[in-house]
Amino acid sequence: MAIEINGKTYDTDEEGYLTDLSQWDEDVAKVLAAEEKVEMTDNHWEVINFLREYYNEFQIAPAVRVLTKAIGKKLGPDKGNNKYLYELFPYGPAKQACKIGGLPKPTGCI
Amino acid sequence: MSEAAGDFDDEDGSGTIKKFMFLNRKAPYGTVYALEGLEVVLITAAFDQDVSMVFMDDGVYQLVKGQNTKAIAMKNFSPTYRALDGYDIEKLYVERDSLEMRGLSEDDLLVPVEVLSSAEMQVLMSDQDVVIAF
């Protein structure tokens, strides 16, 4: 499967995750977000960017619990909680945000 | 992931926390054991169990700093060991003889560990509910 935007092709797996992380850019993020019915705001981008940094550092997509705790540490308790993250990404912050951020499906995601 | 922990509790009715030890004895690349083992550990962490990891024999190479996998075209997953702390997996043990036989010391490792003698390791192992070797 693939997504095409302005002549650029992005390869995805059967669940819609990008298969090549290095292909990710904001254009494809917007298309992936629209597929997930997520309207991107600055708060969404903040989580996406946080996740991408986490991935760069540790080479894995974190489980929700770990993501929530790490966001709390960096961005404060207002944002490091389930309610806030599920409001941004109703179908699971780790799953949806990873997909939009071009990362693999999180390890330990049940 | 409290939902997952909840399910676990319902199933076995008691919500007992067991002591899980994951024993890593193989070099990081060449086989899938190290990477798959690490993934199992991360998943186990979601169930609020008492998890520890042991590195011995060639398994100590999994923790060595400065791994470069370019030439074998495999992903360097060693940075993931640094994420263990965030998963509340803080008990990492390395066997002293395995380190010394390979000319390594604690300073060569990318995460803080506790170095134990074989005898100490034996005591620790006999204290576990479950030991899983990779």
gemmi code that builds the backbone of each chain (N, CA, C; Angstrom):
import gemmi

chains = {
    "A": [
        ("MET", (0.840, -1.204, 0.000), (0.000, 0.000, 0.000), (0.870, 1.247, 0.000)),
        ("ALA", (0.286, 2.342, -0.459), (1.067, 3.574, -0.546), (0.151, 4.796, -0.530)),
        ("ILE", (0.728, 5.910, -0.124), (0.026, 7.196, -0.162), (0.789, 8.063, -1.151)),
        ("GLU", (0.055, 8.802, -1.955), (0.744, 9.691, -2.886), (0.336, 11.131, -2.650)),
        ("ILE", (1.328, 11.992, -2.463), (1.049, 13.424, -2.283), (2.003, 14.205, -3.186)),
        ("ASN", (1.447, 15.002, -4.056), (2.242, 15.842, -4.964), (3.376, 15.071, -5.645)),
        ("GLY", (3.046, 13.886, -6.120), (4.043, 13.117, -6.866), (5.009, 12.331, -5.995)),
        ("LYS", (4.972, 12.538, -4.667), (5.850, 11.766, -3.785), (5.084, 10.556, -3.246)),
        ("THR", (5.723, 9.400, -3.269), (5.057, 8.180, -2.818), (5.578, 7.773, -1.442)),
        ("TYR", (4.640, 7.479, -0.542), (4.980, 7.030, 0.809), (4.475, 5.593, 0.959)),
        ("ASP", (5.359, 4.654, 1.267), (4.944, 3.257, 1.422), (4.373, 3.024, 2.819)),
        ("THR", (3.274, 2.261, 2.870), (2.673, 1.936, 4.174), (2.426, 0.431, 4.257)),
        ("ASP", (2.276, -0.052, 5.502), (1.934, -1.466, 5.668), (0.414, -1.626, 5.632)),
        ("GLU", (-0.061, -2.852, 5.882), (-1.495, -3.107, 5.713), (-2.350, -2.348, 6.734)),
        ("GLU", (-1.718, -1.913, 7.832), (-2.488, -1.154, 8.825), (-2.346, 0.357, 8.637)),
        ("GLY", (-1.590, 0.749, 7.631), (-1.479, 2.177, 7.336), (-0.289, 2.872, 7.973)),
        ("TYR", (0.599, 2.106, 8.625), (1.810, 2.706, 9.196), (2.870, 2.854, 8.107)),
        ("LEU", (3.610, 3.950, 8.132), (4.692, 4.123, 7.162), (5.718, 3.008, 7.360)),
        ("THR", (6.224, 2.472, 6.273), (7.232, 1.414, 6.413), (8.652, 1.986, 6.428)),
        ("ASP", (8.810, 3.194, 5.923), (10.134, 3.820, 5.934), (10.049, 5.138, 6.704)),
        ("LEU", (10.592, 5.088, 7.929), (10.489, 6.242, 8.827), (11.052, 7.520, 8.216)),
        ("SER", (12.075, 7.355, 7.393), (12.764, 8.538, 6.877), (11.919, 9.269, 5.824)),
        ("GLN", (10.843, 8.618, 5.348), (9.977, 9.288, 4.365), (9.039, 10.299, 5.013)),
        ("TRP", (8.911, 10.257, 6.305), (7.911, 11.069, 7.002), (8.142, 12.564, 6.797)),
        ("ASP", (7.077, 13.304, 6.569), (7.132, 14.763, 6.611), (5.745, 15.266, 7.050)),
        ("GLU", (5.607, 16.580, 7.181), (4.344, 17.114, 7.698), (3.183, 16.871, 6.742)),
        ("ASP", (3.470, 16.828, 5.442), (2.396, 16.581, 4.473), (1.749, 15.223, 4.705)),
        ("VAL", (2.588, 14.195, 4.845), (2.030, 12.859, 5.024), (1.387, 12.747, 6.409)),
        ("ALA", (1.929, 13.458, 7.378), (1.330, 13.457, 8.720), (-0.106, 13.964, 8.658)),
        ("LYS", (-0.321, 15.012, 7.857), (-1.678, 15.570, 7.748), (-2.644, 14.577, 7.093)),
        ("VAL", (-2.142, 13.873, 6.079), (-2.986, 12.874, 5.413), (-3.303, 11.713, 6.360)),
        ("LEU", (-2.278, 11.246, 7.089), (-2.492, 10.152, 8.047), (-3.458, 10.580, 9.148)),
        ("ALA", (-3.338, 11.832, 9.580), (-4.235, 12.361, 10.614), (-5.670, 12.392, 10.101)),
        ("ALA", (-5.852, 12.830, 8.852), (-7.199, 12.891, 8.274), (-7.805, 11.490, 8.210)),
        ("GLU", (-6.980, 10.485, 7.868), (-7.469, 9.098, 7.840), (-7.928, 8.648, 9.223)),
        ("GLU", (-7.243, 9.131, 10.242), (-7.594, 8.780, 11.628), (-8.695, 9.699, 12.169)),
        ("LYS", (-9.155, 10.631, 11.362), (-10.162, 11.628, 11.756), (-9.685, 12.492, 12.926)),
        ("VAL", (-8.406, 12.819, 12.884), (-7.823, 13.699, 13.897), (-7.518, 15.036, 13.242)),
        ("GLU", (-8.026, 16.102, 13.853), (-7.731, 17.432, 13.325), (-6.516, 17.988, 14.057)),
        ("MET", (-5.442, 18.189, 13.329), (-4.171, 18.545, 13.959), (-4.159, 19.977, 14.487)),
        ("THR", (-3.806, 20.129, 15.770), (-3.611, 21.449, 16.385), (-2.165, 21.490, 16.895)),
        ("ASP", (-1.769, 22.640, 17.447), (-0.415, 22.743, 18.018), (-0.195, 21.681, 19.093)),
        ("ASN", (-1.245, 21.390, 19.861), (-1.109, 20.381, 20.915), (-0.852, 18.995, 20.330)),
        ("HIS", (-1.494, 18.708, 19.190), (-1.236, 17.420, 18.531), (0.208, 17.357, 18.040)),
        ("TRP", (0.648, 18.425, 17.397), (2.028, 18.438, 16.881), (3.047, 18.276, 18.008)),
        ("GLU", (2.712, 18.879, 19.156), (3.639, 18.781, 20.288), (3.846, 17.315, 20.693)),
        ("VAL", (2.742, 16.558, 20.735), (2.841, 15.139, 21.101), (3.577, 14.351, 20.004)),
        ("ILE", (3.240, 14.646, 18.750), (3.901, 13.956, 17.627), (5.414, 14.205, 17.678)),
        ("ASN", (5.798, 15.457, 17.871), (7.225, 15.776, 17.915), (7.902, 15.117, 19.113)),
        ("PHE", (7.185, 15.086, 20.235), (7.735, 14.427, 21.419), (8.000, 12.946, 21.125)),
        ("LEU", (7.006, 12.299, 20.496), (7.142, 10.878, 20.167), (8.307, 10.618, 19.232)),
        ("ARG", (8.460, 11.474, 18.248), (9.554, 11.287, 17.280), (10.911, 11.436, 17.968)),
        ("GLU", (10.990, 12.396, 18.892), (12.236, 12.553, 19.660), (12.495, 11.313, 20.516)),
        ("TYR", (11.423, 10.805, 21.133), (11.567, 9.604, 21.959), (12.088, 8.449, 21.103)),
        ("TYR", (11.513, 8.321, 19.926), (11.935, 7.230, 19.038), (13.403, 7.378, 18.639)),
        ("ASN", (13.790, 8.612, 18.305), (15.188, 8.848, 17.922), (16.140, 8.452, 19.031)),
        ("GLU", (15.732, 8.754, 20.259), (16.622, 8.477, 21.375), (16.666, 6.990, 21.729)),
        ("PHE", (15.504, 6.333, 21.734), (15.441, 4.960, 22.259), (15.180, 3.885, 21.206)),
        ("GLN", (14.861, 4.289, 19.985), (14.607, 3.336, 18.903), (13.399, 2.435, 19.114)),
        ("ILE", (12.469, 2.885, 19.962), (11.185, 2.181, 20.060), (10.067, 3.204, 20.235)),
        ("ALA", (8.867, 2.804, 19.856), (7.679, 3.594, 20.151), (7.210, 3.169, 21.539)),
        ("PRO", (7.037, 4.104, 22.470), (6.719, 3.718, 23.848), (5.288, 3.229, 24.024)),
        ("ALA", (5.051, 2.404, 25.048), (3.701, 2.025, 25.455), (3.014, 3.275, 26.040)),
        ("VAL", (1.679, 3.272, 26.036), (0.926, 4.452, 26.485), (1.369, 4.932, 27.872)),
        ("ARG", (1.474, 3.982, 28.788), (1.829, 4.332, 30.166), (3.168, 5.061, 30.222)),
        ("VAL", (4.101, 4.568, 29.416), (5.448, 5.136, 29.408), (5.433, 6.511, 28.739)),
        ("LEU", (4.678, 6.605, 27.663), (4.527, 7.888, 26.961), (3.931, 8.945, 27.891)),
        ("THR", (2.862, 8.570, 28.586), (2.178, 9.500, 29.478), (3.134, 10.021, 30.550)),
        ("LYS", (3.881, 9.108, 31.126), (4.814, 9.494, 32.187), (5.917, 10.411, 31.641)),
        ("ALA", (6.435, 10.069, 30.473), (7.527, 10.847, 29.895), (7.057, 12.246, 29.494)),
        ("ILE", (5.831, 12.337, 28.983), (5.292, 13.653, 28.627), (5.088, 14.485, 29.892)),
        ("GLY", (4.588, 13.852, 30.946), (4.410, 14.552, 32.219), (5.709, 15.151, 32.713)),
        ("LYS", (6.776, 14.382, 32.559), (8.078, 14.842, 33.025), (8.551, 16.056, 32.233)),
        ("LYS", (8.298, 16.026, 30.922), (8.835, 17.084, 30.079), (7.879, 18.276, 29.935)),
        ("LEU", (6.582, 18.000, 29.791), (5.648, 19.093, 29.490), (4.724, 19.429, 30.661)),
        ("GLY", (4.872, 18.721, 31.766), (4.067, 19.028, 32.950), (2.869, 18.112, 33.097)),
        ("PRO", (2.330, 18.038, 34.344), (1.230, 17.116, 34.641), (-0.067, 17.446, 33.885)),
        ("ASP", (-0.246, 18.711, 33.451), (-1.446, 19.067, 32.684), (-1.539, 18.247, 31.409)),
        ("LYS", (-0.368, 17.887, 30.879), (-0.340, 17.163, 29.605), (0.027, 15.688, 29.782)),
        ("GLY", (0.653, 15.372, 30.880), (1.070, 13.987, 31.112), (-0.009, 13.186, 31.797)),
        ("ASN", (-1.213, 13.186, 31.248), (-2.265, 12.355, 31.837), (-3.138, 11.769, 30.734)),
        ("ASN", (-3.818, 10.679, 31.075), (-4.618, 9.952, 30.083), (-5.712, 10.807, 29.457)),
        ("LYS", (-6.360, 11.626, 30.300), (-7.504, 12.404, 29.810), (-7.062, 13.330, 28.680)),
        ("TYR", (-6.001, 14.069, 28.920), (-5.497, 15.009, 27.917), (-5.116, 14.284, 26.630)),
        ("LEU", (-4.384, 13.195, 26.764), (-3.881, 12.503, 25.571), (-5.003, 11.797, 24.800)),
        ("TYR", (-5.987, 11.257, 25.528), (-7.108, 10.608, 24.841), (-8.032, 11.627, 24.194)),
        ("GLU", (-8.058, 12.861, 24.727), (-8.837, 13.901, 24.052), (-8.213, 14.242, 22.702)),
        ("LEU", (-6.886, 14.276, 22.675), (-6.193, 14.577, 21.418), (-6.292, 13.405, 20.438)),
        ("PHE", (-6.120, 12.188, 20.979), (-6.092, 10.983, 20.130), (-7.054, 9.952, 20.713)),
        ("PRO", (-8.344, 10.079, 20.375), (-9.392, 9.286, 21.039), (-9.221, 7.774, 20.882)),
        ("TYR", (-8.610, 7.319, 19.777), (-8.481, 5.870, 19.599), (-7.150, 5.331, 20.097)),
        ("GLY", (-6.597, 5.971, 21.110), (-5.344, 5.488, 21.698), (-4.189, 6.381, 21.307)),
        ("PRO", (-3.652, 7.126, 22.274), (-2.572, 8.079, 21.985), (-1.350, 7.409, 21.358)),
        ("ALA", (-0.969, 6.269, 21.868), (0.243, 5.653, 21.338), (0.009, 5.208, 19.895)),
        ("LYS", (-1.085, 4.465, 19.683), (-1.356, 3.937, 18.344), (-1.545, 5.045, 17.320)),
        ("GLN", (-2.461, 5.986, 17.614), (-2.769, 7.017, 16.622), (-1.618, 7.993, 16.417)),
        ("ALA", (-1.005, 8.425, 17.510), (0.066, 9.405, 17.382), (1.286, 8.781, 16.696)),
        ("CYS", (1.538, 7.505, 16.963), (2.664, 6.840, 16.289), (2.410, 6.762, 14.800)),
        ("LYS", (1.185, 6.445, 14.435), (0.864, 6.335, 13.019), (1.052, 7.681, 12.327)),
        ("ILE", (0.507, 8.730, 12.921), (0.617, 10.065, 12.327), (2.076, 10.525, 12.314)),
        ("GLY", (2.825, 10.119, 13.329), (4.228, 10.520, 13.421), (5.168, 9.669, 12.576)),
        ("GLY", (4.604, 8.690, 11.883), (5.422, 7.874, 10.990), (6.253, 6.827, 11.697)),
        ("LEU", (5.858, 6.466, 12.931), (6.622, 5.488, 13.702), (5.933, 4.121, 13.642)),
        ("PRO", (6.675, 3.053, 13.980), (6.024, 1.737, 14.016), (5.018, 1.662, 15.152)),
        ("LYS", (4.167, 0.650, 15.098), (3.195, 0.418, 16.164), (3.951, 0.147, 17.460)),
        ("PRO", (3.484, 0.731, 18.573), (4.256, 0.599, 19.820), (4.413, -0.838, 20.299)),
        ("THR", (5.565, -1.132, 20.840), (5.831, -2.420, 21.464), (5.056, -2.501, 22.776)),
        ("GLY", (4.426, -3.611, 23.019), (3.697, -3.754, 24.273), (2.339, -3.096, 24.218)),
        ("CYS", (1.875, -2.816, 23.022), (0.564, -2.198, 22.859), (-0.435, -3.327, 22.743)),
        ("ILE", (-1.356, -3.427, 23.719), (-2.234, -4.605, 23.738), (-3.667, -4.216, 23.403)),
    ],
    "B": [
        ("MET", (-0.200, 1.171, 31.740), (-1.365, 0.555, 31.111), (-2.211, -0.153, 32.152)),
        ("SER", (-2.975, 0.612, 32.890), (-3.683, 0.033, 34.017), (-4.800, -0.902, 33.556)),
        ("GLU", (-5.370, -0.638, 32.346), (-6.451, -1.505, 31.847), (-5.935, -2.926, 31.702)),
        ("ALA", (-4.734, -3.026, 31.146), (-4.144, -4.339, 30.914), (-3.913, -5.049, 32.241)),
        ("ALA", (-3.389, -4.309, 33.208), (-3.119, -4.900, 34.513), (-4.431, -5.389, 35.132)),
        ("GLY", (-5.491, -4.627, 34.910), (-6.807, -4.989, 35.439), (-7.271, -6.323, 34.885)),
        ("ASP", (-7.125, -6.477, 33.568), (-7.519, -7.727, 32.925), (-6.764, -8.908, 33.522)),
        ("PHE", (-5.485, -8.694, 33.699), (-4.603, -9.728, 34.230), (-5.102, -10.189, 35.600)),
        ("ASP", (-5.435, -9.192, 36.428), (-5.907, -9.500, 37.774), (-7.201, -10.325, 37.745)),
        ("ASP", (-8.129, -9.916, 36.867), (-9.414, -10.606, 36.807), (-9.227, -12.068, 36.436)),
        ("GLU", (-8.325, -12.268, 35.489), (-8.155, -13.603, 34.968), (-7.671, -14.589, 36.032)),
        ("ASP", (-6.680, -14.167, 36.774), (-6.128, -15.157, 37.701), (-6.683, -14.970, 39.116)),
        ("GLY", (-7.508, -13.952, 39.276), (-8.305, -13.833, 40.482), (-7.595, -13.307, 41.707)),
        ("SER", (-6.274, -13.329, 41.714), (-5.566, -12.936, 42.921), (-4.760, -11.653, 42.723)),
        ("GLY", (-4.335, -11.393, 41.495), (-3.521, -10.208, 41.239), (-2.128, -10.336, 41.825)),
        ("THR", (-1.657, -11.570, 41.956), (-0.329, -11.806, 42.514), (0.751, -11.242, 41.615)),
        ("ILE", (1.747, -10.623, 42.217), (2.901, -10.182, 41.446), (3.978, -11.257, 41.531)),
        ("LYS", (4.376, -11.752, 40.376), (5.409, -12.786, 40.353), (6.754, -12.184, 40.005)),
        ("LYS", (7.791, -12.909, 40.397), (9.151, -12.482, 40.068), (9.580, -13.131, 38.762)),
        ("PHE", (9.719, -12.318, 37.745), (10.149, -12.789, 36.419), (11.595, -12.406, 36.198)),
        ("MET", (12.418, -13.394, 35.855), (13.793, -13.074, 35.474), (14.011, -13.456, 34.015)),
        ("PHE", (14.538, -12.527, 33.266), (14.865, -12.794, 31.864), (16.373, -12.907, 31.729)),
        ("LEU", (16.780, -14.062, 31.266), (18.189, -14.405, 31.205), (18.677, -14.252, 29.765)),
        ("ASN", (19.619, -13.333, 29.543), (20.104, -13.075, 28.184), (21.527, -13.582, 28.040)),
        ("ARG", (21.711, -14.577, 27.169), (23.021, -15.218, 27.057), (23.636, -15.113, 25.675)),
        ("LYS", (22.929, -14.480, 24.736), (23.430, -14.491, 23.357), (23.839, -13.101, 22.876)),
        ("ALA", (24.764, -13.072, 21.930), (25.208, -11.810, 21.333), (24.009, -11.109, 20.687)),
        ("PRO", (24.063, -9.764, 20.606), (22.891, -9.005, 20.144), (22.481, -9.273, 18.691)),
        ("TYR", (23.417, -9.552, 17.830), (23.063, -9.739, 16.416), (23.450, -11.145, 15.983)),
        ("GLY", (22.974, -11.563, 14.824), (23.280, -12.903, 14.335), (22.125, -13.849, 14.580)),
        ("THR", (21.435, -13.676, 15.691), (20.184, -14.394, 15.931), (19.162, -13.362, 16.407)),
        ("VAL", (17.890, -13.755, 16.474), (16.863, -12.793, 16.894), (16.623, -12.813, 18.400)),
        ("TYR", (17.349, -13.675, 19.114), (17.037, -13.860, 20.534), (17.083, -12.560, 21.347)),
        ("ALA", (18.129, -11.770, 21.166), (18.293, -10.578, 22.001), (17.159, -9.577, 21.767)),
        ("LEU", (16.870, -9.303, 20.510), (15.825, -8.328, 20.191), (14.447, -8.824, 20.614)),
        ("GLU", (14.153, -10.092, 20.307), (12.851, -10.642, 20.673), (12.708, -10.696, 22.190)),
        ("GLY", (13.798, -11.060, 22.870), (13.780, -11.123, 24.330), (13.476, -9.762, 24.924)),
        ("LEU", (14.096, -8.743, 24.361), (13.889, -7.373, 24.844), (12.422, -6.963, 24.665)),
        ("GLU", (11.836, -7.349, 23.546), (10.431, -7.008, 23.308), (9.522, -7.707, 24.314)),
        ("VAL", (9.838, -8.961, 24.615), (9.030, -9.686, 25.604), (9.123, -8.992, 26.967)),
        ("VAL", (10.316, -8.525, 27.313), (10.508, -7.830, 28.583), (9.647, -6.558, 28.626)),
        ("LEU", (9.645, -5.807, 27.548), (8.867, -4.564, 27.509), (7.374, -4.848, 27.632)),
        ("ILE", (6.938, -5.960, 27.027), (5.522, -6.316, 27.117), (5.180, -6.775, 28.534)),
        ("THR", (6.067, -7.576, 29.126), (5.828, -8.048, 30.498), (5.692, -6.865, 31.457)),
        ("ALA", (6.439, -5.807, 31.185), (6.415, -4.632, 32.065), (5.016, -4.026, 32.144)),
        ("ALA", (4.205, -4.228, 31.097), (2.859, -3.669, 31.086), (1.947, -4.376, 32.094)),
        ("PHE", (2.344, -5.558, 32.559), (1.494, -6.325, 33.471), (1.863, -6.143, 34.943)),
        ("ASP", (2.644, -5.092, 35.227), (3.003, -4.778, 36.613), (3.594, -5.972, 37.365)),
        ("GLN", (4.510, -6.661, 36.741), (5.186, -7.772, 37.410), (6.562, -7.311, 37.906)),
        ("ASP", (7.164, -8.133, 38.753), (8.503, -7.825, 39.264), (9.526, -8.391, 38.271)),
        ("VAL", (10.056, -7.519, 37.429), (10.896, -7.973, 36.315), (12.366, -7.647, 36.558)),
        ("SER", (13.228, -8.632, 36.322), (14.661, -8.360, 36.329), (15.296, -8.985, 35.091)),
        ("MET", (16.443, -8.456, 34.716), (17.158, -8.987, 33.553), (18.580, -9.349, 33.954)),
        ("VAL", (19.022, -10.489, 33.436), (20.393, -10.917, 33.691), (21.128, -11.028, 32.362)),
        ("PHE", (22.353, -10.548, 32.348), (23.180, -10.655, 31.144), (24.411, -11.470, 31.492)),
        ("MET", (24.580, -12.598, 30.800), (25.777, -13.408, 31.028), (26.232, -14.058, 29.727)),
        ("ASP", (27.386, -14.696, 29.756), (28.023, -15.230, 28.535), (28.072, -14.118, 27.480)),
        ("ASP", (27.817, -14.459, 26.202), (27.875, -13.432, 25.156), (26.763, -12.392, 25.298)),
        ("GLY", (25.782, -12.668, 26.152), (24.699, -11.709, 26.394), (25.199, -10.367, 26.893)),
        ("VAL", (26.383, -10.344, 27.515), (26.904, -9.064, 28.018), (27.182, -8.093, 26.857)),
        ("TYR", (27.421, -8.658, 25.666), (27.660, -7.780, 24.504), (26.428, -6.940, 24.145)),
        ("GLN", (25.247, -7.397, 24.570), (24.031, -6.628, 24.280), (24.098, -5.228, 24.873)),
        ("LEU", (24.819, -5.099, 25.987), (24.834, -3.828, 26.713), (26.055, -2.958, 26.414)),
        ("VAL", (26.908, -3.425, 25.521), (28.141, -2.668, 25.273), (27.855, -1.376, 24.509)),
        ("LYS", (28.517, -0.303, 24.954), (28.384, 1.018, 24.320), (28.939, 1.021, 22.900)),
        ("GLY", (28.479, 1.966, 22.120), (29.087, 2.236, 20.814), (28.868, 1.155, 19.777)),
        ("GLN", (27.710, 0.477, 19.800), (27.440, -0.542, 18.785), (27.185, 0.126, 17.437)),
        ("ASN", (27.717, -0.475, 16.405), (27.527, 0.054, 15.059), (27.173, -1.092, 14.124)),
        ("THR", (25.927, -1.064, 13.609), (25.434, -2.213, 12.848), (25.386, -1.943, 11.346)),
        ("LYS", (25.956, -0.837, 10.934), (25.859, -0.452, 9.521), (26.283, -1.573, 8.580)),
        ("ALA", (27.429, -2.171, 8.878), (28.012, -3.156, 7.963), (27.163, -4.420, 7.848)),
        ("ILE", (26.321, -4.718, 8.856), (25.497, -5.925, 8.764), (24.052, -5.577, 8.407)),
        ("ALA", (23.800, -4.292, 8.101), (22.477, -3.837, 7.663), (21.355, -4.271, 8.607)),
        ("MET", (21.627, -4.165, 9.919), (20.567, -4.444, 10.889), (20.368, -3.221, 11.755)),
        ("LYS", (19.183, -3.133, 12.347), (18.908, -1.988, 13.205), (19.709, -2.106, 14.501)),
        ("ASN", (20.356, -1.030, 14.881), (21.041, -0.991, 16.171), (19.994, -0.695, 17.248)),
        ("PHE", (19.592, -1.742, 17.978), (18.534, -1.536, 18.967), (19.090, -1.293, 20.366)),
        ("SER", (20.416, -1.149, 20.476), (20.985, -0.989, 21.813), (20.459, 0.250, 22.560)),
        ("PRO", (20.087, 1.361, 21.874), (19.538, 2.490, 22.641), (18.277, 2.129, 23.427)),
        ("THR", (17.583, 1.062, 23.001), (16.340, 0.686, 23.676), (16.590, 0.240, 25.125)),
        ("TYR", (17.790, -0.287, 25.417), (18.074, -0.674, 26.813), (18.019, 0.536, 27.738)),
        ("ARG", (18.280, 1.729, 27.158), (18.191, 2.949, 27.965), (16.750, 3.328, 28.272)),
        ("ALA", (15.789, 2.771, 27.517), (14.378, 3.071, 27.762), (13.816, 2.221, 28.899)),
        ("LEU", (14.535, 1.176, 29.329), (14.013, 0.250, 30.338), (13.622, 0.961, 31.630)),
        ("ASP", (14.418, 1.936, 31.999), (14.156, 2.734, 33.191), (12.749, 3.354, 33.143)),
        ("GLY", (12.377, 3.881, 31.981), (11.051, 4.476, 31.800), (9.931, 3.452, 31.898)),
        ("TYR", (10.249, 2.180, 31.689), (9.293, 1.088, 31.823), (9.347, 0.502, 33.241)),
        ("ASP", (10.064, 1.196, 34.139), (10.235, 0.751, 35.533), (10.944, -0.594, 35.643)),
        ("ILE", (11.817, -0.874, 34.704), (12.653, -2.072, 34.820), (14.039, -1.590, 35.217)),
        ("GLU", (14.318, -1.727, 36.498), (15.549, -1.140, 37.022), (16.538, -2.188, 37.507)),
        ("LYS", (16.083, -3.444, 37.551), (16.973, -4.487, 38.065), (17.702, -5.185, 36.920)),
        ("LEU", (18.892, -4.696, 36.619), (19.710, -5.290, 35.568), (20.972, -5.855, 36.210)),
        ("TYR", (21.198, -7.136, 35.995), (22.359, -7.794, 36.608), (23.287, -8.348, 35.533)),
        ("VAL", (24.579, -8.216, 35.778), (25.573, -8.748, 34.845), (26.512, -9.661, 35.626)),
        ("GLU", (26.831, -10.793, 35.034), (27.732, -11.724, 35.724), (29.185, -11.287, 35.541)),
        ("ARG", (29.895, -11.224, 36.652), (31.263, -10.681, 36.636), (32.211, -11.458, 35.721)),
        ("ASP", (32.211, -12.794, 35.817), (33.136, -13.602, 35.006), (32.906, -13.392, 33.511)),
        ("SER", (31.629, -13.288, 33.121), (31.320, -13.107, 31.694), (31.921, -11.802, 31.191)),
        ("LEU", (31.833, -10.759, 32.021), (32.417, -9.461, 31.647), (33.926, -9.576, 31.534)),
        ("GLU", (34.533, -10.123, 32.589), (36.002, -10.144, 32.655), (36.617, -11.015, 31.567)),
        ("MET", (35.962, -12.138, 31.283), (36.494, -13.030, 30.240), (36.520, -12.362, 28.874)),
        ("ARG", (35.658, -11.353, 28.692), (35.592, -10.645, 27.414), (36.324, -9.305, 27.462)),
        ("GLY", (37.098, -9.105, 28.511), (37.883, -7.883, 28.634), (37.031, -6.641, 28.828)),
        ("LEU", (35.851, -6.812, 29.416), (34.949, -5.675, 29.593), (34.829, -5.314, 31.067)),
        ("SER", (34.433, -4.064, 31.321), (34.116, -3.658, 32.686), (32.805, -2.891, 32.649)),
        ("GLU", (32.323, -2.540, 33.860), (31.057, -1.819, 33.977), (31.053, -0.538, 33.149)),
        ("ASP", (32.222, 0.098, 33.020), (32.315, 1.362, 32.275), (32.037, 1.193, 30.789)),
        ("ASP", (32.128, -0.032, 30.280), (31.867, -0.267, 28.856), (30.374, -0.420, 28.561)),
        ("LEU", (29.538, -0.408, 29.595), (28.120, -0.706, 29.401), (27.283, 0.566, 29.323)),
        ("LEU", (26.182, 0.495, 28.556), (25.414, 1.712, 28.288), (24.320, 2.012, 29.295)),
        ("VAL", (24.102, 1.137, 30.259), (23.144, 1.406, 31.328), (23.763, 1.002, 32.671)),
        ("PRO", (23.277, 1.588, 33.765), (23.782, 1.166, 35.080), (23.327, -0.253, 35.393)),
        ("VAL", (24.256, -1.087, 35.858), (23.918, -2.477, 36.186), (24.515, -2.828, 37.539)),
        ("GLU", (24.075, -3.968, 38.066), (24.713, -4.505, 39.263), (25.521, -5.723, 38.830)),
        ("VAL", (26.806, -5.708, 39.129), (27.666, -6.827, 38.739), (27.695, -7.842, 39.875)),
        ("LEU", (27.389, -9.094, 39.561), (27.311, -10.143, 40.592), (28.225, -11.313, 40.251)),
        ("SER", (28.689, -11.995, 41.271), (29.462, -13.220, 41.059), (28.502, -14.350, 40.692)),
        ("SER", (29.044, -15.453, 40.197), (28.195, -16.604, 39.845), (27.404, -17.091, 41.050)),
        ("ALA", (28.054, -17.094, 42.192), (27.381, -17.578, 43.407), (26.206, -16.669, 43.778)),
        ("GLU", (26.431, -15.366, 43.662), (25.344, -14.420, 43.968), (24.194, -14.567, 42.971)),
        ("MET", (24.575, -14.820, 41.716), (23.579, -14.991, 40.660), (22.706, -16.203, 40.949)),
        ("GLN", (23.365, -17.261, 41.447), (22.656, -18.500, 41.772), (21.577, -18.259, 42.833)),
        ("VAL", (21.930, -17.503, 43.841), (20.994, -17.188, 44.915), (19.806, -16.404, 44.350)),
        ("LEU", (20.124, -15.408, 43.527), (19.103, -14.552, 42.936), (18.135, -15.375, 42.080)),
        ("MET", (18.695, -16.305, 41.312), (17.868, -17.121, 40.420), (16.941, -18.033, 41.197)),
        ("SER", (17.450, -18.597, 42.282), (16.622, -19.547, 43.026), (15.473, -18.826, 43.732)),
        ("ASP", (15.557, -17.519, 43.785), (14.544, -16.707, 44.438), (13.397, -16.306, 43.486)),
        ("GLN", (13.505, -16.688, 42.195), (12.520, -16.241, 41.191), (11.331, -17.201, 41.093)),
        ("ASP", (10.174, -16.684, 40.651), (9.045, -17.532, 40.333), (9.153, -18.077, 38.918)),
        ("VAL", (9.649, -17.232, 38.020), (9.750, -17.615, 36.618), (11.104, -17.166, 36.063)),
        ("VAL", (11.812, -18.075, 35.402), (13.058, -17.685, 34.716), (12.897, -18.034, 33.235)),
        ("ILE", (13.070, -17.037, 32.386), (12.931, -17.256, 30.949), (14.260, -16.920, 30.291)),
        ("ALA", (14.800, -17.875, 29.546), (16.119, -17.666, 28.943), (16.004, -17.387, 27.446)),
        ("PHE", (16.781, -16.424, 27.006), (16.870, -16.113, 25.581), (18.310, -16.263, 25.127)),
    ],
}
model = gemmi.Model(1)
for chain_id, residues in chains.items():
    chain = gemmi.Chain(chain_id)
    for i, (resn, *xyz) in enumerate(residues, 1):
        res = gemmi.Residue()
        res.name, res.seqid = resn, gemmi.SeqId(i, " ")
        for name, pos in zip(("N", "CA", "C"), xyz):
            atom = gemmi.Atom()
            atom.name, atom.element = name, gemmi.Element(name[0])
            atom.pos, atom.b_iso = gemmi.Position(*pos), 0.0
            res.add_atom(atom)
        chain.add_residue(res)
    model.add_chain(chain)
structure = gemmi.Structure()
structure.add_model(model)
structure.setup_entities()
